[in-house]
Amino acid sequence: MTKVDRAAASGLVFLPLGGTGEIGMNLNLYGCEGKWIAIDMGIAFADTALPGIDLITPRHDFIAERRDDLLAIVLTHAHEDHIGAVAHLWPDLRCPVYATPFTAAMLRSKLAEADLLDEVPLHVVPLGGEIELGPFQIQYISLTHSIPEPNALGIRTPFGTVVHTGDWKIDPNPLVGGATDEATLRNFGDEGVLALVCDSTNVLNPGESGSEAAVRNSLRELVADCPGRVAVTTFASNVARLETVAKVAADNDRHTVLVGRSMHRAVHAAREVGYLADMPPILDEDDGGYLPSDKVLYLCT
C-alpha cells in the first residue's frame, strides 16, 4: 500500500492527474475510505513540440491499477478538455459515468464512434441533482460558461465538503440555459467548505467576461456590412454562439450552413435535450453552393 493509498483509506485525498497548473487534459481524483471518484476525463491538443501527435490524454495508470475501487467518473460539462478522453481511457477503467443531459448527449456520440455506446453505463443526472457514491455525496450546482449545463460539484464526505467548480464564468443573462445557481453556492458556503477546487483560467486578467448578448449585437452589424459570402468560426460546443450566428444570419436575410461533423454533433445534442428551439432553420454543406453569395453564411469550427 502506497502513501497515497494509506491517506485515502484514513482521510480525504485530492489527486490531480491532469488539468491542474495547465490548460486541458482535466482528470482529478478524490479518495476517501479506500474508494475513488474521477472528476472529468479530458484531452489536450498537442502543439508543435509534439509533431505528428493530435491529442494527449492524461496518464491514468494510477487509477487503472485501482479500478476495482473506482466508483465512477463524474463529468462537470461537455468541453473536450473535460470529456474528450472518456472513450479512450474507459476501457481501462470500466466504471459508471455520470453527467447532466447535454453532456451525456455529447458523450453518447463519442462513445458510438468508439463502439462503446452499449458498454459504458452512462447515468443522466438532472440539473441540480444529487448522487451518492460510497462515502461521497455529490450535488450538481448549475453555473454559466460557454457551453450548456456547466456544473460545479458539491462533494460532501465524512471529513468535510469540497466544492469542485469545473469551468465557469459569471453571466447573469445567458442566452442558452439557466443562470448560475447562486443560492445553492451560498448554502454550501453557509454549511462550511473544507476546500474550493476552482477553475482559474484568466483569473489574473482585470475586468468582467462579456455577455453573449453583446456579441449578438456586434455580429449583426458586422455581417450587415459584408457584400458576399460570410464564414463565421467558433467552437462547436458554444451552443449559444451557434444560435447567435444563425439569428444574425436570418436578420441579414441569409441562410446558415453548418460545416463540419462537430457542428452537426453539437446542434443534434442540443436539440435532443431541448435547446435551440428558437434557432432558425439550418442547411447542410451540399445546399450552400446553390445559394447566391449574399444569401449564405457558413458556420464553421
Secondary structure, DSSP 4 states (H G I P E B T S, - for coil): --HHHHHHHHSEEEEEEESSSSSS--EEEEEETTEEEEE----EE--TTSTT--EE----HHHHTTGGGEEEEE-----HHHHTTHHHHHHHH---EEE-HHHHHHHHHHHHHTT-TTTS-EEE--TT-EEEETTEEEEEEE-B-SSS--EEEEEEETTEEEEE--S-B--SS-SSSPPP-HHHHHHHHHH--SEEE---TTTTS-S-PPPHHHHHHHHHHHHHT--S-EEEE--TT-HHHHHHHHHHHHHTT-EEEEESHHHHHHHHHHHHTT--TTPPPEE-HHHHTTS-GGGEEEEE-
